[in-house]
Amino acid sequence: MVAGGSAALPGLSEAITAQTSFPCAPADPFRGMQFGESIREKKVRREAPSYLTSCGLAMRRFLQ
């Protein structure tokens, strides 16, 4: 999994897979989640890898 703002660069996952021989994909903390009508889903999906840390920190609140 590749996370962070650069994870959305076109071809990055494929280049990492080619160099390391390990399957690679951008992290998506919103996978399987439904969005409300007021949310611009296309933008959120595009930027999802950069939200991984903040989503992880937010989830800690629910696990306590």
Buried (B, 14 or more C-beta within 10 A) or exposed (E): EBBEEEBBEEEBBEEBEEEEEEEBEBBBBBEEEEEEEEEEEEEBBEBBBBBBEEBEEEEEEEEE
